[in-house]
Amino acid sequence: MARQKLDRETRKSLVEARKMIEDVAKADGNEAETCRRVERIFESLMGYNALKHISREYAIHGAGSTEHCDFAIQLDGEGDEDPLYWWN
């Protein structure tokens, strides 16, 4: 697959995201600090609005007990549908 050139703004955002990740790794950041930085990456690099699109500790109901994921992304931002993506 051919590599695509990144525009200046995207390249700058990637460099900033990498710096945030390196800084928290050097500081041996706790989970709360790491989550805050990941959330900033979602906002600055991926364009999500933290108040509309991102939920933390989202409850996932499945077979058996309820689990909680660290982040859930809700693409429509309306709050009345389940997020399409989540990870723990």
Secondary structure, DSSP 8 states (H G I E B T S, - for coil): -------HHHHHHHHHHHHHHHHHHHTT--HHHHHHHHHHHHHHTT---HHHHEEEEEEE--SSS-EEEEEEE-SS-SSSS--SEEE-
